[in-house]
């Protein structure tokens, strides 16, 4: 019997190996600590869990050089202070069952270990009954040191030189102003959730805000100003299933970006596209096109019905009945707007299937469309198609909810983007065709084989966008000087944005002078800016640029051009004379791409004569 061959000598070396702990720690740190803002968020959560009444946040160089969080919470003894830097060490979880009823902000036991793996950390902590504080120092892979020092009760964590030992990660950090804005956002959101606590925020030696304990109304005033409070509607509804309280903006208080949307679950800052959509649907047809609702909503729900352990950042959560939550929120917003006279009223009663306690008692306006047959039988069509509150994309109602043929009554399916290259299709052929303005929104013109429809806002947006790009390319800056300069004081975050894009804004034709802290003086504007709108246009450019940068990052110059063109363009609702309409279309067809706006939306649609004939039963 032949022995089997010995293949051990020919086998390749082992390819699967356990990573060394220091490498594993750096990889794990990357999941929790993505930028300085992550450090601030994790340390703020620890301070809140420690029962702090006052929290101070100090940063330098956008948090890249220094992040320091100081609180007056319970503090720790030496044993707990040392253990707190061990991975998965936590005082908030003991058994697996605790994961199902999490009420603390931090719980994963990863924050301090992750921060210490990629920075130089010093913690000083003292309990009220102790004589001295414990000082723990770590720096990447260096051994931990422990000493004593004097300080009041509470904890201070100092984080220096983030990613000093991971240069590949550090080089991907953004500019100081960008990192500052992210930190400002998380500190502001935390302060809104806890108006009864004092917060101080200092950046590069300057106090950004110092907030005393107050009510939520006063906290909103302190952070956003009195005008914001006067533009809000309070919301509150409580059932056994879910409690929602907070504020929503009046329709007239539409925001230029979604950054003024604040959502909390059991006190935790969260992000939820589905709830954002639920709020947005309640505002359908109430907001000016291109604006978004302000909301500050606090949701309280049984911790057994949610999972907050979805992602290391703890920003995402799962609900066991997400549809029920969304219906509840949307109905409450509609009810509040209805009470303010904005939409039909609705009521809450017991016994809503699926969510446990919510029943919608409101009616939606409906249009009765005749079937067109000799018997006159009609059917009802839902009032609205669905509009995605996060993307603005429009979806028709589900096919199963619409009678056959209903799509034809909602829109012209044959209305297609206007395409070049068709003989005689240019709208301003000789002799000039008449132009009509429909609802102060669309411009209609006869063409040889049908009718052309132009969206006046996006048409002007395309014109201004290409003008802006041309100014940038040629360096030909045209500015219209103001008789009376306008002084504008900006929020710290917006001023930081302006500082980043200052050359590009000047390239558009703005003549700006820095004037003290967070203040600029507008001495000149581009010729396209209407008199009296100088400040609002500048502020809207910054707001929209901030949104573009977050949602679809691109070259700063191009984003500035898009922001300027969108906010300076003729709006839907602006009446135009025939001469103005003709000039607009002349300029539109003088651009390099007259058929889509800078964001990809169609500018021109064409409906053929054949399609019109078919609709009127001529063929």
C-alpha positions in Angstrom: 0.0 0.0 0.0 1.4 3.3 -1.1 1.7 6.0 1.5 0.0 9.3 0.7 2.4 12.0 -0.5 3.7 14.5 2.1 2.3 17.9 1.0 3.2 19.8 4.2 6.5 21.0 2.7 4.8 22.5 -0.4 2.0 24.3 1.4 2.1 28.1 1.2 2.8 30.1 4.4 -0.2 30.8 6.6 -2.1 33.9 5.3 -4.6 34.4 8.1 -3.2 36.0 11.3 -4.5 37.9 14.3 -3.6 41.6 14.1 -1.4 43.0 16.8 -3.4 44.9 19.4 -2.0 48.3 18.6 -3.0 48.0 14.9 -6.4 46.6 15.8 -6.9 49.6 18.2 -6.1 52.1 15.4 -8.5 50.4 13.0 -11.3 50.3 15.7 -10.6 54.0 16.5 -11.3 54.9 12.9 -14.8 53.6 13.2 -15.6 55.8 16.3 -13.3 58.8 15.8 -13.5 60.1 12.2 -12.7 63.8 12.9 -12.4 66.2 15.8 -16.1 66.5 16.0 -16.3 62.8 16.9 -14.0 63.5 19.9 -16.2 66.3 21.0 -19.4 64.3 20.7 -18.1 61.3 22.6 -16.7 63.4 25.4 -19.9 65.5 25.7 -21.9 62.3 26.0 -19.6 61.2 28.9 -20.0 64.5 30.6 -23.8 64.3 30.4 -23.7 60.7 31.7 -21.6 61.9 34.6 -24.5 64.3 35.7 -22.7 67.5 34.8 -24.5 70.8 35.3 -21.8 72.9 33.5 -19.7 71.9 30.5 -16.9 73.8 28.8 -15.6 73.0 25.4 -12.3 74.5 24.3 -10.7 73.8 20.8 -7.7 75.0 18.8 -7.2 74.8 15.1 -10.6 73.3 14.5 -9.9 70.6 17.1 -6.9 69.3 15.3 -4.5 70.7 17.8 -6.6 70.6 20.9 -10.0 69.5 22.2 -10.7 69.9 25.9 -14.0 69.1 27.6 -14.4 70.0 31.3 -17.4 69.2 33.4 -18.5 69.4 37.0 -20.0 65.8 37.1 -19.4 63.0 39.5 -15.8 62.3 38.6 -13.9 59.0 39.2 -11.5 57.4 41.5 -8.1 56.2 40.3 -9.2 52.6 39.6 -12.1 53.7 37.4 -10.1 56.4 35.7 -7.4 53.9 34.7 -10.0 51.3 33.6 -12.0 53.8 31.5 -9.3 53.8 28.8 -9.6 50.0 28.4 -11.4 48.9 25.3 -15.0 47.9 26.0 -14.7 49.2 29.6 -18.0 50.8 30.6 -20.0 51.6 33.7 -23.3 51.6 31.7 -23.7 48.0 30.6 -23.4 45.0 32.8 -25.5 42.3 31.1 -26.8 41.6 27.6 -30.3 42.6 28.7 -29.0 46.1 29.4 -28.5 46.7 25.7 -32.3 46.5 25.3 -33.0 49.4 27.7 -30.2 51.9 27.1 -30.9 55.3 28.6 -27.3 56.6 28.8 -25.6 58.5 25.9 -22.4 56.5 25.9 -22.4 52.8 26.4 -20.1 51.0 24.0 -17.0 51.4 26.0 -15.0 52.4 23.0 -14.7 56.2 23.1 -11.8 56.9 25.4 -9.8 53.8 24.2 -10.3 54.9 20.6 -9.3 58.5 21.3 -6.2 57.5 23.2 -5.1 55.2 20.3 -4.8 58.1 17.9 -4.0 61.2 20.1 -2.2 62.4 23.2 -4.8 62.4 26.1 -4.7 63.7 29.6 -7.6 63.1 32.0 -8.0 64.8 35.3 -10.8 63.6 37.4 -11.9 63.9 41.1 -14.9 62.8 43.0 -16.5 65.3 45.5 -15.3 63.3 48.5 -11.7 62.9 47.4 -8.8 65.1 48.5 -6.9 65.2 45.2 -7.6 64.4 41.5 -6.3 61.5 39.5 -4.3 62.4 36.4 -4.0 59.7 33.6 -1.9 60.3 30.6 -1.7 58.3 27.4 -0.2 58.9 23.9 -0.9 56.3 21.2 1.2 53.2 22.1 3.1 54.8 24.9 2.6 53.4 28.5 0.0 54.9 30.6 1.1 57.2 33.5 -0.9 58.0 36.6 -0.2 60.9 39.0 -2.0 63.3 41.4 -3.1 67.0 41.0 -5.5 69.5 42.4 -8.8 70.4 40.8 -12.4 70.7 41.7 -14.9 67.8 41.5 -15.6 66.7 38.0 -13.5 65.6 35.0 -11.4 67.3 32.4 -10.2 65.4 29.3 -7.6 67.1 27.1 -7.0 65.6 23.6 -4.0 66.9 21.6 -2.7 66.3 18.1 -5.4 64.1 16.8 -4.2 61.4 14.5 -0.5 62.3 15.2 0.4 58.7 14.8 -1.9 58.0 11.8 -0.6 60.5 9.3 -2.8 59.0 6.5 -5.9 59.9 8.5 -4.7 63.3 9.6 -4.0 64.5 6.0 -7.7 63.9 5.2 -8.9 66.3 7.9 -10.5 69.4 6.4 -9.6 73.1 6.9 -9.7 74.6 10.3 -13.0 76.4 9.4 -14.6 73.3 8.2 -13.7 71.3 11.3 -14.8 74.2 13.5 -18.2 74.2 11.8 -18.7 70.5 12.5 -17.8 70.9 16.1 -20.0 74.0 16.4 -22.9 72.0 15.1 -22.5 69.1 17.6 -22.0 71.5 20.6 -25.0 73.5 19.5 -27.2 70.4 19.1 -26.1 69.2 22.5 -26.9 72.5 24.1 -30.4 72.6 22.5 -31.1 69.2 24.0 -30.1 70.3 27.5 -31.3 73.9 28.1 -31.1 73.3 31.9 -27.3 73.0 31.7 -24.6 75.7 31.3 -22.4 75.5 28.2 -19.3 77.4 27.2 -17.7 77.1 23.8 -14.3 78.6 23.1 -12.4 78.4 19.8 -8.8 79.6 19.4 -9.1 81.8 22.5 -12.4 83.4 21.5 -15.7 82.7 23.2 -18.2 81.5 20.6 -21.1 81.3 23.1 -21.6 81.2 26.9 -25.0 79.8 27.8 -26.6 79.9 31.2 -29.1 77.3 32.4 -32.5 78.4 30.9 -35.7 77.2 29.3 -35.8 75.7 25.8 -37.4 79.0 24.5 -34.6 81.1 25.9 -32.0 78.6 24.7 -33.4 79.0 21.1 -33.2 82.8 21.5 -29.6 82.5 22.8 -28.5 80.4 19.8 -30.7 81.6 16.9 -32.2 84.9 18.0 -35.7 86.2 18.9 -36.9 86.2 15.3 -36.6 82.4 15.2 -38.7 81.9 18.3 -41.4 84.1 16.9 -41.4 82.0 13.8 -42.0 78.6 15.5 -45.1 76.6 16.4 -45.0 74.4 19.5 -45.8 70.7 19.0 -46.7 68.2 21.7 -48.5 64.9 21.7 -48.3 62.0 24.2 -49.6 58.4 23.8 -48.6 55.1 25.4 -46.6 54.4 22.2 -44.7 57.7 21.6 -44.3 61.2 22.9 -43.2 64.0 20.7 -42.6 67.6 21.8 -40.7 70.5 20.4 -41.2 73.1 17.7 -41.7 73.3 14.0 -41.2 76.4 11.8 -44.1 78.2 10.3 -44.3 77.7 6.5 -43.1 81.3 6.0 -40.0 80.4 8.0 -38.7 78.0 5.3 -34.9 77.4 5.6 -32.4 77.4 2.7 -30.8 74.2 3.9 -31.7 71.1 6.0 -29.1 72.0 8.6 -31.8 73.7 10.8 -33.4 70.4 11.5 -32.8 69.0 15.0 -34.0 65.6 16.0 -33.5 63.8 19.3 -34.6 60.4 20.6 -34.7 59.9 24.3 -32.3 62.8 24.6 -29.9 61.5 22.1 -28.9 63.3 18.9 -30.0 61.2 16.0 -30.3 61.4 12.2 -33.3 59.8 10.4 -34.1 60.3 6.8 -37.5 58.6 7.2 -38.6 61.0 10.0 -37.2 63.9 7.9 -39.4 62.7 5.0 -42.4 62.4 7.4 -42.1 66.0 8.5 -41.5 67.1 4.9 -44.7 65.5 3.6 -46.7 67.4 6.2 -45.5 70.6 4.6 -46.3 69.7 1.0 -47.3 72.8 -1.0 -46.8 75.0 2.0 -43.2 75.9 1.5 -41.6 78.1 -1.1 -39.9 76.0 -3.7 -36.3 75.2 -2.6 -36.8 75.7 1.1 -37.0 73.2 4.0 -38.9 73.2 7.3 -37.2 74.1 10.5 -37.9 71.6 13.2 -36.7 70.9 16.7 -38.3 67.6 17.8 -37.7 65.5 20.9 -39.1 61.9 20.7 -39.5 59.7 23.8 -40.2 56.0 23.3 -39.8 52.9 25.3 -36.1 51.8 24.9 -37.3 48.2 24.3 -38.8 49.4 21.0 -35.6 50.9 19.6 -32.0 49.7 18.8 -29.4 52.4 19.3 -26.5 50.0 18.8 -26.7 50.2 15.0 -23.5 52.2 14.3 -20.4 53.2 16.4 -21.3 56.9 16.1 -24.7 56.1 17.7 -26.4 58.6 15.3 -28.5 56.0 13.6 -31.3 54.1 15.4 -33.8 51.4 14.4 -37.5 51.4 15.5 -39.5 48.2 15.8 -42.4 50.1 14.1 -40.7 52.7 11.9 -43.9 53.3 9.8 -45.9 53.9 13.0 -43.4 56.5 14.2 -43.3 58.2 10.8 -47.1 58.4 10.6 -47.3 59.7 14.2 -44.8 62.5 13.5 -46.3 63.4 10.1 -49.8 63.5 11.6 -48.7 65.7 14.5 -47.0 68.2 12.2 -50.1 68.3 10.0 -52.3 68.8 13.1 -50.1 71.7 14.3 -50.0 73.4 10.9 -53.8 72.8 10.6 -54.4 74.5 14.0 -52.4 77.5 12.6 -54.6 77.6 9.5 -52.2 76.1 7.1 -53.8 72.7 6.3 -57.0 70.8 7.1 -57.4 69.9 10.8 -56.9 66.5 12.2 -57.3 64.8 15.6 -55.7 62.1 17.7 -57.8 59.3 19.2 -57.1 55.9 20.6 -56.7 52.6 18.8 -54.7 53.3 15.7 -53.7 49.8 14.3 -50.0 49.2 14.1 -48.8 52.1 16.2 -50.9 51.2 19.2 -52.5 54.6 20.1 -52.7 56.9 17.1 -55.7 57.4 14.8 -55.8 60.0 12.2 -59.0 61.9 12.1 -58.4 64.4 9.3 -59.4 64.5 5.7 -57.3 65.3 2.7 -58.6 67.5 -0.1 -59.5 65.4 -3.1 -60.4 66.3 -6.7 -63.2 64.4 -8.4 -62.3 63.6 -12.0 -65.1 62.5 -14.4 -64.5 59.4 -16.3 -65.7 61.0 -19.5 -68.2 58.3 -20.4 -71.9 58.9 -21.1 -73.0 57.7 -17.6 -70.9 60.4 -15.9 -69.3 58.0 -13.5 -66.4 59.6 -11.6 -63.6 58.5 -9.3 -61.4 60.2 -6.7 -57.7 60.9 -7.1 -55.4 61.5 -4.2 -54.6 65.2 -4.0 -50.8 64.8 -4.1 -48.0 62.8 -5.5 -45.3 62.0 -3.0 -42.5 64.4 -2.8 -39.2 63.2 -1.3 -38.5 65.6 1.5 -34.8 64.8 1.4 -34.1 64.9 -2.3 -37.0 66.8 -3.7 -37.7 64.0 -6.2 -41.4 63.6 -7.1 -43.0 60.2 -7.1 -46.6 59.4 -8.2 -48.9 57.6 -5.8 -48.5 53.8 -5.8 -50.0 52.2 -8.9 -52.4 50.2 -6.9 -54.0 53.3 -5.4 -54.7 54.9 -8.8 -57.5 54.0 -11.3 -56.4 52.9 -14.8 -55.5 55.9 -17.0 -55.2 58.3 -14.0 -51.5 59.0 -14.9 -52.8 60.6 -18.1 -54.8 63.1 -16.1 -51.9 64.1 -13.9 -49.4 65.0 -16.5 -48.4 65.0 -20.1 -46.2 61.9 -20.4 -45.2 63.0 -23.8 -43.8 66.3 -22.5 -40.1 65.7 -23.1 -37.0 67.8 -22.6 -36.6 70.3 -25.4 -33.9 69.1 -27.7 -31.8 71.1 -30.2 -31.3 70.4 -33.9 -34.9 70.3 -35.0 -35.6 72.6 -37.9 -37.8 75.5 -37.0 -38.0 74.5 -33.3 -36.2 77.6 -31.9 -38.8 79.6 -30.1 -37.8 83.1 -31.4 -37.8 82.4 -35.1 -38.9 85.2 -37.5 -41.4 86.6 -37.2 -41.1 86.5 -33.3 -43.6 84.3 -31.6 -45.8 85.6 -28.7 -44.7 84.6 -25.2 -47.0 83.9 -22.3 -46.2 83.6 -18.6 -48.1 80.8 -16.8 -48.7 81.3 -13.0 -45.7 83.6 -13.0 -43.6 80.5 -13.1 -43.4 79.1 -16.7 -42.9 80.8 -20.0 -44.8 79.4 -22.9 -44.0 79.8 -26.6 -45.3 78.4 -29.8 -42.8 76.4 -31.9 -43.3 74.9 -35.3 -44.4 71.5 -34.1 -46.0 72.2 -30.8 -45.4 74.3 -27.7 -42.3 75.0 -25.6 -42.4 75.5 -21.8 -39.6 77.1 -20.0 -39.1 77.1 -16.2 -38.1 80.8 -15.6 -36.2 80.2 -12.4 -33.9 77.4 -13.6 -33.5 79.1 -16.9 -32.1 82.3 -15.2 -30.1 80.0 -12.9 -28.3 78.5 -15.9 -27.6 82.0 -17.3 -26.2 83.3 -14.0 -24.2 80.1 -13.5 -22.4 80.4 -16.8 -21.8 84.1 -16.2 -20.2 83.3 -12.9 -17.9 80.6 -14.4 -16.9 83.1 -17.1 -16.0 85.7 -14.5 -13.9 83.1 -12.7 -12.2 82.0 -15.9 -11.4 85.5 -17.2 -10.7 87.1 -13.9 -13.0 90.0 -15.0 -14.7 91.1 -11.8 -17.6 93.4 -12.3 -19.0 95.1 -9.2 -21.8 97.6 -8.7 -20.8 99.9 -5.9 -23.4 100.6 -3.2 -24.3 104.2 -2.2 -24.7 103.0 1.4 -22.5 100.0 2.4 -24.3 97.2 4.3 -22.9 95.8 7.5 -23.6 92.1 8.1 -22.9 90.2 11.2 -22.8 86.5 10.5 -23.1 83.4 12.8 -19.6 82.0 13.6 -20.1 79.0 11.4 -21.2 81.1 8.4 -18.4 83.5 8.9 -16.0 80.6 8.8 -17.5 79.5 5.5 -17.1 83.0 4.1 -13.5 83.1 5.2 -12.9 79.8 3.3 -14.5 81.0 0.0 -13.7 84.7 0.3 -11.7 84.9 -3.0 -14.5 83.1 -5.0 -17.2 85.4 -3.5 -15.2 88.4 -4.5 -14.7 86.9 -7.9 -18.4 87.0 -8.4 -18.4 90.7 -8.0 -18.9 91.2 -4.3 -16.8 93.9 -2.7 -16.4 92.9 0.9 -14.4 94.2 3.8 -13.8 92.3 7.0 -15.0 94.4 10.0 -14.5 93.0 13.4 -15.6 89.7 14.8 -17.8 87.7 12.4 -18.7 90.9 10.6 -18.3 92.0 7.0 -19.2 95.2 5.2 -20.7 94.9 1.7 -19.5 97.8 -0.4 -20.3 96.4 -3.8 -22.3 93.6 -5.4 -22.5 91.8 -8.8 -24.8 93.5 -11.3 -27.3 90.6 -11.1 -28.1 91.3 -7.4 -31.3 93.3 -6.9 -31.0 96.5 -4.8 -32.0 95.9 -1.2 -31.2 92.2 -1.4 -27.5 92.4 -0.8 -27.5 91.0 2.7 -30.0 88.2 2.1 -28.3 87.1 -1.1 -24.9 86.8 0.7 -26.5 84.9 3.6 -28.3 82.6 1.3 -25.2 81.9 -0.8 -23.4 80.8 2.4 -26.3 78.7 3.6 -26.7 76.9 0.2 -22.9 76.4 -0.1 -22.9 74.8 3.3 -25.6 72.3 2.1 -23.9 71.6 -1.2 -20.6 71.0 0.5 -22.1 68.5 2.9 -24.3 66.6 0.5 -22.4 66.7 -2.8 -18.9 67.9 -2.2 -17.1 69.4 -5.2 -14.8 72.2 -6.2 -15.3 75.3 -4.1 -15.5 77.6 -7.1 -18.2 75.6 -8.8 -20.2 75.3 -5.6 -20.0 79.0 -5.1 -21.2 79.6 -8.7 -24.1 77.2 -8.2 -25.1 78.8 -4.9 -25.0 82.3 -6.3 -26.9 81.4 -9.4 -29.7 79.6 -7.4 -30.2 82.5 -5.0 -29.8 85.4 -7.4 -32.1 84.0 -10.1 -35.6 85.1 -10.9 -38.0 83.2 -8.6 -41.1 81.2 -9.3 -43.9 83.8 -8.7 -42.0 86.8 -10.2 -44.1 88.5 -12.9 -42.2 89.2 -16.1 -43.0 91.6 -19.0 -42.9 90.2 -22.5 -39.6 92.0 -23.1 -38.1 90.4 -20.0 -39.3 87.0 -21.0 -37.8 87.4 -24.5 -34.5 88.6 -23.1 -34.4 85.6 -20.7 -34.9 83.1 -23.5 -32.4 84.9 -25.8 -29.8 84.6 -23.0 -30.8 81.1 -22.2 -30.2 79.9 -25.8 -26.9 81.7 -25.8 -25.5 79.5 -23.0 -23.5 76.3 -23.6 -26.2 74.1 -22.1 -29.7 75.6 -22.2 -31.6 72.4 -21.5 -30.6 71.6 -17.9 -29.9 73.7 -14.9 -26.5 73.4 -13.0 -28.2 70.7 -10.8 -29.5 68.6 -13.7 -33.2 69.7 -13.7 -34.8 70.2 -17.1 -35.2 73.8 -18.1 -37.2 73.4 -21.3 -40.1 71.0 -22.1 -41.8 70.4 -25.5 -45.3 69.1 -26.1 -45.8 68.1 -29.7 -48.8 69.1 -31.8 -49.5 65.4 -32.3 -49.8 64.9 -28.6 -52.2 67.8 -28.2 -54.3 66.5 -31.1 -54.5 63.1 -29.5 -55.6 64.6 -26.2 -58.4 66.6 -27.9 -59.6 63.5 -29.8 -58.5 64.7 -33.2 -56.8 61.4 -34.0 
